[in-house]
Amino acid sequence: MAFHIKMIAGVNPLPATTMLPLLLFSELPSYSMGRIVPPFRQLYQETISELQTELKAALVDLGHKSAFDLLLKEAWNPEVAAMGNSTLPTVLDKLNVMSTIHPRKLIVVWLIIKWRRK
């Protein structure tokens, strides 16, 4: 893209001090400003939506579908803030870790209840 200044009657309409910045920046590409990484909650919602439409819909066993719903309700949704603060690289990594932690919590609760009954 070439920079052209219209001259009227042989006279440059802009002084030389104004011309230099215009000439220097006239061919620079324009970049949009703003956030380039979407917020975690947006990535989380997109990932959950994809999992529900693609994975859950493809599950044949109704027990697996209800287990997916329980993971979403009991393990993932309550810990969205903790997952957002994690440094794990992807949302699926965070969901996987929470899916591993949740059964351990249930086992401990079950053991405590069993121990108290004795």
DSSP file (Angstrom, degrees, kcal/mol; ACC not computed):
  #  RESIDUE AA STRUCTURE BP1 BP2  ACC     N-H-->O    O-->H-N    N-H-->O    O-->H-N    TCO  KAPPA ALPHA  PHI   PSI    X-CA   Y-CA   Z-CA
    1    1 A M              0   0    0      0, 0.0     2,-0.2     0, 0.0    25,-0.0   0.000 360.0 360.0 360.0 118.4    0.0    0.0    0.0
    2    2 A A        -     0   0    0      1,-0.0     2,-0.6    25,-0.0     0, 0.0  -0.573 360.0-129.3 -89.1 151.3    1.6    3.2   -1.1
    3    3 A F        -     0   0    0     -2,-0.2     2,-0.4    20,-0.1    24,-0.0  -0.884  28.7-177.6-103.1 124.4    1.2    6.5    0.7
    4    4 A H        -     0   0    0     -2,-0.6     2,-0.5     2,-0.0    -2,-0.0  -0.969  14.1-160.9-125.6 137.6    0.2    9.4   -1.4
    5    5 A I        -     0   0    0     -2,-0.4     2,-0.4     9,-0.0    -2,-0.0  -0.973  22.8-129.2-115.3 129.4   -0.3   13.0   -0.5
    6    6 A K        -     0   0    0     -2,-0.5     2,-0.5     6,-0.0    -2,-0.0  -0.609  20.8-151.9 -77.6 128.5   -2.4   15.2   -2.8
    7    7 A M        -     0   0    0     -2,-0.4     2,-0.6     5,-0.1     5,-0.2  -0.874   1.5-153.0-104.1 133.5   -0.6   18.4   -3.7
    8    8 A I  B >  S-A   11   0A   0      3,-1.5     3,-1.8    -2,-0.5    -2,-0.0  -0.925  77.6 -16.8-108.2 121.0   -2.6   21.5   -4.5
    9    9 A A  T 3  S-     0   0    0     -2,-0.6    -1,-0.2     1,-0.3     3,-0.1   0.832 124.9 -59.1  54.7  36.6   -1.0   24.0   -6.8
   10   10 A G  T 3  S+     0   0    0      1,-0.2     2,-0.5    -3,-0.2    -1,-0.3   0.562 110.3 121.0  76.8   7.4    2.4   22.4   -6.2
   11   11 A V  B <   -A    8   0A   0     -3,-1.8    -3,-1.5     2,-0.0    -1,-0.2  -0.912  65.1-127.6-110.7 129.6    2.2   23.1   -2.4
   12   12 A N        -     0   0    0     -2,-0.5    -5,-0.1    -5,-0.2     4,-0.1  -0.603  14.6-148.9 -71.5 123.9    2.4   20.2    0.1
   13   13 A P  S    S+     0   0    0      0, 0.0    -1,-0.1     0, 0.0    -6,-0.1   0.689  78.3  59.6 -71.4 -15.7   -0.6   20.6    2.3
   14   14 A L  S    S-     0   0    0      2,-0.0    -2,-0.1     1,-0.0     5,-0.0  -0.899  86.8-117.6-114.4 141.6    1.2   19.1    5.4
   15   15 A P    >>  -     0   0    0      0, 0.0     4,-1.5     0, 0.0     3,-1.0  -0.316  32.9-107.3 -68.9 161.2    4.4   20.4    7.0
   16   16 A A  H 3> S+     0   0    0      1,-0.3     4,-1.4     2,-0.2    -2,-0.0   0.827 118.2  58.1 -60.7 -35.1    7.5   18.2    7.0
   17   17 A T  H 34 S+     0   0    0      1,-0.2    -1,-0.3     2,-0.2    -3,-0.0   0.794 108.5  46.4 -68.5 -26.2    7.2   17.4   10.7
   18   18 A T  H <> S+     0   0    0     -3,-1.0     4,-1.1     1,-0.1    -1,-0.2   0.783 106.4  60.3 -81.6 -29.1    3.7   16.0   10.1
   19   19 A M  H  X S+     0   0    0     -4,-1.5     4,-2.6     1,-0.2     5,-0.2   0.874  93.1  63.8 -67.9 -39.3    4.8   14.0    7.1
   20   20 A L  H  X S+     0   0    0     -4,-1.4     4,-2.5     1,-0.2     5,-0.2   0.923 104.4  43.1 -59.1 -51.6    7.4   11.8    8.8
   21   21 A P  H  > S+     0   0    0      0, 0.0     4,-2.3     0, 0.0    -1,-0.2   0.897 114.7  52.2 -61.7 -36.8    5.1    9.9   11.2
   22   22 A L  H  X S+     0   0    0     -4,-1.1     4,-0.8     1,-0.2    -2,-0.2   0.910 112.0  45.2 -64.3 -40.7    2.6    9.5    8.4
   23   23 A L  H  < S+     0   0    0     -4,-2.6     4,-0.3     1,-0.2     3,-0.2   0.880 113.9  49.7 -69.7 -37.7    5.2    8.0    6.1
   24   24 A L  H  < S+     0   0    0     -4,-2.5     3,-0.3    -5,-0.2    -2,-0.2   0.884 121.9  30.8 -69.1 -38.4    6.6    5.7    8.8
   25   25 A F  H >< S+     0   0    0     -4,-2.3     3,-0.7    -5,-0.2    -1,-0.2   0.350  91.5  94.1-105.0   5.6    3.3    4.3    9.9
   26   26 A S  T 3< S+     0   0    0     -4,-0.8    -1,-0.2     1,-0.2    -2,-0.1   0.791  92.8  37.9 -71.8 -26.1    1.3    4.3    6.7
   27   27 A E  T 3  S+     0   0    0     -4,-0.3    -1,-0.2    -3,-0.3    -2,-0.1   0.279  85.4 117.8-110.6  11.6    2.2    0.8    5.7
   28   28 A L  S <  S-     0   0    0     -3,-0.7     2,-0.1     1,-0.1    -3,-0.0  -0.550  70.3-111.5 -75.5 142.0    2.1   -1.0    9.1
   29   29 A P        -     0   0    0      0, 0.0     2,-0.5     0, 0.0    -1,-0.1  -0.425  29.6-121.9 -69.7 149.6   -0.6   -3.7    9.4
   30   30 A S        -     0   0    0     -2,-0.1     2,-0.4     0, 0.0     0, 0.0  -0.806  25.5-161.5 -95.4 132.8   -3.4   -2.9   11.8
   31   31 A Y        -     0   0    0     -2,-0.5     2,-0.3     0, 0.0     0, 0.0  -0.899  18.7-122.5-112.4 139.6   -3.9   -5.3   14.7
   32   32 A S        -     0   0    0     -2,-0.4     2,-0.2     1,-0.0     0, 0.0  -0.625  28.2-134.6 -80.0 140.8   -7.1   -5.6   16.7
   33   33 A M        +     0   0    0     -2,-0.3     2,-0.3     3,-0.0    -1,-0.0  -0.556  54.0  66.5 -90.7 156.5   -6.6   -5.0   20.4
   34   34 A G  S    S-     0   0    0     -2,-0.2     2,-0.2     0, 0.0    -2,-0.0  -0.756  84.4 -22.1 130.8-173.8   -8.1   -7.1   23.1
   35   35 A R        -     0   0    0     -2,-0.3    -2,-0.0     1,-0.1     0, 0.0  -0.508  39.7-177.4 -74.6 131.5   -8.0  -10.5   24.7
   36   36 A I  S    S+     0   0    0     -2,-0.2    -1,-0.1     1,-0.1    -3,-0.0   0.598  70.4  64.0-104.1 -14.9   -6.7  -13.3   22.5
   37   37 A V  S    S-     0   0    0      0, 0.0    -1,-0.1     0, 0.0     3,-0.1  -0.944  86.8-128.0-108.8 122.8   -7.3  -16.2   24.9
   38   38 A P        -     0   0    0      0, 0.0    -2,-0.1     0, 0.0     5,-0.0  -0.306  35.0 -92.4 -66.7 153.9  -10.9  -16.8   25.8
   39   39 A P     >  -     0   0    0      0, 0.0     4,-1.9     0, 0.0     3,-0.4  -0.253  33.6-114.5 -63.7 154.5  -11.8  -16.9   29.5
   40   40 A F  H  > S+     0   0    0      1,-0.2     4,-3.2     2,-0.2     5,-0.2   0.898 113.9  57.2 -59.1 -42.9  -11.8  -20.3   31.2
   41   41 A R  H  > S+     0   0    0      1,-0.2     4,-2.5     2,-0.2    -1,-0.2   0.869 106.9  49.5 -59.3 -36.0  -15.6  -20.4   31.8
   42   42 A Q  H  > S+     0   0    0     -3,-0.4     4,-2.3     2,-0.2    -1,-0.2   0.933 113.1  45.7 -66.6 -45.8  -16.2  -19.9   28.1
   43   43 A L  H  X S+     0   0    0     -4,-1.9     4,-2.5     2,-0.2    -2,-0.2   0.896 113.1  51.8 -62.4 -39.9  -13.8  -22.8   27.3
   44   44 A Y  H  X S+     0   0    0     -4,-3.2     4,-2.8     2,-0.2     5,-0.2   0.944 110.5  46.8 -61.6 -49.3  -15.4  -24.9   30.0
   45   45 A Q  H  X S+     0   0    0     -4,-2.5     4,-2.3     1,-0.2    -2,-0.2   0.894 113.2  49.3 -62.5 -40.2  -18.9  -24.3   28.7
   46   46 A E  H  X S+     0   0    0     -4,-2.3     4,-2.3     2,-0.2    -1,-0.2   0.912 112.9  47.2 -64.5 -42.4  -17.9  -25.1   25.1
   47   47 A T  H  X S+     0   0    0     -4,-2.5     4,-2.7     2,-0.2    -2,-0.2   0.926 112.9  47.9 -66.1 -45.0  -16.1  -28.3   26.2
   48   48 A I  H  X S+     0   0    0     -4,-2.8     4,-2.5     2,-0.2    -2,-0.2   0.912 111.7  51.2 -61.6 -42.4  -19.1  -29.5   28.3
   49   49 A S  H  X S+     0   0    0     -4,-2.3     4,-2.4    -5,-0.2     5,-0.2   0.917 111.4  47.2 -61.5 -43.9  -21.5  -28.7   25.4
   50   50 A E  H  X>S+     0   0    0     -4,-2.3     4,-2.8     1,-0.2     5,-0.6   0.911 112.0  50.2 -63.9 -42.2  -19.3  -30.7   23.0
   51   51 A L  I  X>S+     0   0    0     -4,-2.7     5,-2.8     1,-0.2     4,-0.9   0.895 112.3  47.8 -63.4 -39.0  -19.1  -33.6   25.4
   52   52 A Q  I  <>S+     0   0    0     -4,-2.5     5,-0.9     3,-0.2    -2,-0.2   0.910 118.5  38.6 -69.1 -41.4  -22.8  -33.6   25.9
   53   53 A T  I  <5S+     0   0    0     -4,-2.4    -2,-0.2    -5,-0.2    -1,-0.2   0.847 130.5  25.9 -80.3 -32.8  -23.7  -33.5   22.2
   54   54 A E  I  X5S+     0   0    0     -4,-2.8     4,-0.5    -5,-0.2    -3,-0.2   0.898 131.3  26.8 -98.4 -49.3  -21.0  -35.8   20.9
   55   55 A L  I >X<S+     0   0    0     -4,-0.9     4,-1.1    -5,-0.6     3,-0.7   0.964 123.5  43.0 -82.6 -56.2  -20.0  -38.2   23.7
   56   56 A K  I >4<S+     0   0    0     -5,-2.8     3,-0.7     1,-0.3    -4,-0.2   0.899 113.7  53.0 -60.7 -40.2  -23.0  -38.5   25.9
   57   57 A A  H 34<S+     0   0    0     -5,-0.9    -1,-0.3    -6,-0.3    -2,-0.2   0.801 109.7  50.0 -64.4 -27.6  -25.3  -38.7   22.9
   58   58 A A  H << S+     0   0    0     -3,-0.7    -1,-0.2    -4,-0.5    -2,-0.2   0.624  84.6 108.7 -87.0 -13.5  -23.2  -41.6   21.5
   59   59 A L    <<  -     0   0    0     -4,-1.1     6,-0.0    -3,-0.7    -3,-0.0  -0.435  48.1-169.2 -66.8 134.6  -23.2  -43.6   24.8
   60   60 A V        +     0   0    0     -2,-0.1     2,-0.4     5,-0.0    -1,-0.2   0.863  64.4  78.7 -91.0 -42.5  -25.3  -46.7   24.5
   61   61 A D     >  -     0   0    0      1,-0.2     4,-1.6     2,-0.0     3,-0.4  -0.545  68.2-151.0 -74.0 123.5  -25.4  -47.7   28.2
   62   62 A L  H  > S+     0   0    0     -2,-0.4     4,-2.3     1,-0.2     5,-0.2   0.813  97.0  61.1 -63.8 -30.2  -27.9  -45.7   30.1
   63   63 A G  H  > S+     0   0    0      1,-0.2     4,-2.0     2,-0.2    -1,-0.2   0.876 103.4  49.7 -63.4 -37.4  -25.8  -46.2   33.3
   64   64 A H  H  > S+     0   0    0     -3,-0.4     4,-2.3     2,-0.2    -2,-0.2   0.886 109.1  52.2 -68.2 -38.2  -22.9  -44.4   31.5
   65   65 A K  H  X S+     0   0    0     -4,-1.6     4,-2.0     2,-0.2    -2,-0.2   0.919 111.8  45.2 -63.9 -42.5  -25.2  -41.5   30.6
   66   66 A S  H  X S+     0   0    0     -4,-2.3     4,-2.2     2,-0.2    -1,-0.2   0.857 111.0  54.0 -70.4 -32.6  -26.4  -41.1   34.1
   67   67 A A  H  X S+     0   0    0     -4,-2.0     4,-2.4     2,-0.2    -2,-0.2   0.890 107.1  51.7 -65.4 -38.7  -22.8  -41.4   35.4
   68   68 A F  H  X S+     0   0    0     -4,-2.3     4,-2.4     2,-0.2    -2,-0.2   0.934 109.7  49.3 -60.9 -46.0  -21.8  -38.6   33.0
   69   69 A D  H  X S+     0   0    0     -4,-2.0     4,-2.6     1,-0.2    -2,-0.2   0.891 110.4  50.9 -60.9 -39.8  -24.6  -36.4   34.4
   70   70 A L  H  X>S+     0   0    0     -4,-2.2     4,-3.4     2,-0.2     5,-0.7   0.903 108.7  51.2 -65.6 -40.8  -23.4  -37.2   37.9
   71   71 A L  I  X>S+     0   0    0     -4,-2.4     5,-2.8     1,-0.2     4,-1.7   0.939 112.7  46.5 -59.5 -45.5  -19.9  -36.2   37.1
   72   72 A L  I  <>S+     0   0    0     -4,-2.4     5,-2.3     3,-0.2    -2,-0.2   0.924 120.2  38.5 -62.2 -44.8  -21.1  -32.9   35.6
   73   73 A K  I  <5S+     0   0    0     -4,-2.6    -2,-0.2    -5,-0.2    -1,-0.2   0.902 129.8  24.9 -75.5 -42.4  -23.4  -32.2   38.6
   74   74 A E  I  <5S+     0   0    0     -4,-3.4    -3,-0.2    -5,-0.2    -2,-0.2   0.783 132.0  24.0 -99.0 -29.5  -21.3  -33.4   41.5
   75   75 A A  I  <<S+     0   0    0     -4,-1.7     4,-0.4    -5,-0.7    -3,-0.2   0.843 124.4  32.5-107.3 -43.1  -17.6  -33.2   40.4
   76   76 A W  I > <S+     0   0    0     -5,-2.8     3,-1.0     2,-0.1     7,-0.2   0.963 113.5  48.3 -87.4 -54.7  -17.2  -30.7   37.6
   77   77 A N  G > <S+     0   0    0     -5,-2.3     3,-1.2    -6,-0.3     4,-0.2   0.884 110.0  51.4 -58.8 -42.7  -19.7  -27.8   38.1
   78   78 A P  G 3  S+     0   0    0      0, 0.0    -1,-0.3     0, 0.0     3,-0.2   0.756 113.7  46.0 -66.5 -20.1  -19.0  -27.2   41.8
   79   79 A E  G <> S+     0   0    0     -3,-1.0     4,-2.5    -4,-0.4     5,-0.2   0.062  71.9 116.7-111.4  25.3  -15.2  -27.0   41.1
   80   80 A V  H <> S+     0   0    0     -3,-1.2     4,-2.4     1,-0.2    -1,-0.2   0.907  78.4  50.7 -59.3 -42.7  -15.2  -24.7   38.1
   81   81 A A  H  > S+     0   0    0     -3,-0.2     4,-1.4    -4,-0.2    -1,-0.2   0.912 110.6  48.5 -63.6 -42.5  -13.3  -22.0   40.0
   82   82 A A  H  > S+     0   0    0      1,-0.2     4,-0.6     2,-0.2     3,-0.3   0.915 112.3  48.8 -64.4 -41.6  -10.6  -24.4   41.1
   83   83 A M  H >< S+     0   0    0     -4,-2.5     3,-0.8     1,-0.2    -1,-0.2   0.876 107.4  56.1 -65.6 -36.0  -10.2  -25.8   37.6
   84   84 A G  H 3< S+     0   0    0     -4,-2.4    -1,-0.2     1,-0.2    -2,-0.2   0.808 107.4  49.2 -64.7 -29.3  -10.0  -22.2   36.3
   85   85 A N  H 3< S+     0   0    0     -4,-1.4    -1,-0.2    -3,-0.3    -2,-0.2   0.565  90.8 104.6 -85.5  -9.3   -7.1  -21.5   38.6
   86   86 A S    <<  -     0   0    0     -3,-0.8     8,-0.1    -4,-0.6    -3,-0.0  -0.353  66.5-143.2 -72.4 152.2   -5.2  -24.7   37.6
   87   87 A T        +     0   0    0     -2,-0.1    -1,-0.1     7,-0.0    -3,-0.1   0.332  57.6 128.0 -97.4   6.5   -2.2  -24.5   35.3
   88   88 A L        -     0   0    0     -5,-0.2     6,-0.1     1,-0.1    -2,-0.0  -0.371  66.0-123.7 -60.2 144.7   -3.1  -27.7   33.5
   89   89 A P  S    S+     0   0    0      0, 0.0     2,-0.3     0, 0.0    -1,-0.1   0.817  80.3  33.1 -69.9 -33.6   -3.0  -26.9   29.8
   90   90 A T  S  > S-     0   0    0      1,-0.1     4,-1.6     0, 0.0     5,-0.1  -0.838  71.9-122.0-126.0 161.4   -6.5  -28.0   28.6
   91   91 A V  H  > S+     0   0    0     -2,-0.3     4,-2.6     1,-0.2     5,-0.2   0.889 113.9  56.5 -63.3 -40.0  -10.0  -28.1   30.0
   92   92 A L  H  > S+     0   0    0      1,-0.2     4,-2.3     2,-0.2    -1,-0.2   0.863 103.2  54.0 -63.4 -35.3  -10.2  -31.8   29.4
   93   93 A D  H  > S+     0   0    0      2,-0.2     4,-2.2     1,-0.2    -1,-0.2   0.923 110.5  47.0 -61.0 -43.5   -7.1  -32.3   31.5
   94   94 A K  H  X S+     0   0    0     -4,-1.6     4,-2.3     2,-0.2    -2,-0.2   0.900 111.9  49.7 -66.6 -41.2   -8.8  -30.4   34.4
   95   95 A L  H  X S+     0   0    0     -4,-2.6     4,-2.2     1,-0.2    -1,-0.2   0.890 109.9  52.4 -63.5 -39.0  -12.0  -32.4   33.9
   96   96 A N  H  X S+     0   0    0     -4,-2.3     4,-1.2     2,-0.2    -2,-0.2   0.917 109.0  48.4 -64.0 -44.4  -10.0  -35.7   34.0
   97   97 A V  H >X S+     0   0    0     -4,-2.2     4,-2.2     1,-0.2     3,-0.5   0.926 112.7  48.3 -62.5 -44.3   -8.2  -34.7   37.2
   98   98 A M  H 3X S+     0   0    0     -4,-2.3     4,-2.3     1,-0.2    -1,-0.2   0.860 107.6  56.0 -65.2 -33.6  -11.6  -33.8   38.9
   99   99 A S  H 3< S+     0   0    0     -4,-2.2    -1,-0.2     1,-0.2    -2,-0.2   0.758 110.5  45.8 -68.1 -24.2  -13.1  -37.1   37.6
  100  100 A T  H <X S+     0   0    0     -4,-1.2     4,-0.9    -3,-0.5    -2,-0.2   0.835 113.1  48.3 -84.1 -37.4  -10.2  -38.9   39.4
  101  101 A I  H  X S+     0   0    0     -4,-2.2     4,-1.9     1,-0.2     3,-0.2   0.892 102.0  63.6 -70.5 -40.4  -10.5  -36.9   42.7
  102  102 A H  H  X S+     0   0    0     -4,-2.3     4,-2.0     1,-0.2    -1,-0.2   0.897 101.5  47.5 -57.9 -48.0  -14.3  -37.3   43.0
  103  103 A P  H  > S+     0   0    0      0, 0.0     4,-2.4     0, 0.0    -1,-0.2   0.868 109.1  56.0 -62.6 -33.3  -14.4  -41.1   43.4
  104  104 A R  H  X S+     0   0    0     -4,-0.9     4,-2.3     2,-0.2    -2,-0.2   0.910 106.8  49.9 -62.7 -40.4  -11.7  -40.9   46.0
  105  105 A K  H  X S+     0   0    0     -4,-1.9     4,-2.4     1,-0.2    -1,-0.2   0.923 110.4  49.7 -63.0 -43.4  -13.8  -38.5   48.0
  106  106 A L  H  X S+     0   0    0     -4,-2.0     4,-2.4     1,-0.2    -2,-0.2   0.874 109.6  51.5 -64.4 -37.1  -16.8  -40.9   47.8
  107  107 A I  H  X S+     0   0    0     -4,-2.4     4,-2.6     2,-0.2    -1,-0.2   0.924 110.2  48.6 -64.5 -44.6  -14.6  -43.8   48.9
  108  108 A V  H  X S+     0   0    0     -4,-2.3     4,-2.4     2,-0.2    -2,-0.2   0.919 111.7  49.2 -62.8 -43.6  -13.4  -41.8   51.9
  109  109 A V  H  X S+     0   0    0     -4,-2.4     4,-2.3     1,-0.2    -1,-0.2   0.927 111.6  49.5 -61.4 -44.2  -17.0  -40.8   52.9
  110  110 A W  H  X S+     0   0    0     -4,-2.4     4,-2.5     1,-0.2    -2,-0.2   0.904 110.7  50.0 -61.6 -42.0  -18.1  -44.4   52.5
  111  111 A L  H  X S+     0   0    0     -4,-2.6     4,-2.5     2,-0.2    -1,-0.2   0.889 110.0  50.5 -65.0 -39.0  -15.2  -45.6   54.8
  112  112 A I  H  X S+     0   0    0     -4,-2.4     4,-2.2     2,-0.2    -2,-0.2   0.922 111.8  47.2 -64.8 -43.8  -16.0  -43.0   57.4
  113  113 A I  H  X S+     0   0    0     -4,-2.3     4,-1.3     1,-0.2    -2,-0.2   0.921 113.9  47.8 -63.1 -43.7  -19.7  -44.0   57.5
  114  114 A K  H  X S+     0   0    0     -4,-2.5     4,-0.7     1,-0.2    -2,-0.2   0.898 111.4  50.6 -64.2 -41.0  -18.7  -47.7   57.7
  115  115 A W  H >< S+     0   0    0     -4,-2.5     3,-0.7     1,-0.2    -1,-0.2   0.876 108.3  52.5 -65.6 -39.0  -16.2  -47.0   60.5
  116  116 A R  H 3< S+     0   0    0     -4,-2.2    -1,-0.2     1,-0.2    -2,-0.2   0.780 101.8  60.4 -69.4 -27.0  -18.8  -45.1   62.5
  117  117 A R  H 3<        0   0    0     -4,-1.3    -1,-0.2     1,-0.2    -2,-0.2   0.722 360.0 360.0 -74.0 -20.0  -21.3  -47.9   62.3
  118  118 A K    <<        0   0    0     -3,-0.7    -1,-0.2    -4,-0.7    -2,-0.2   0.490 360.0 360.0 -74.1 360.0  -18.9  -50.3   64.1
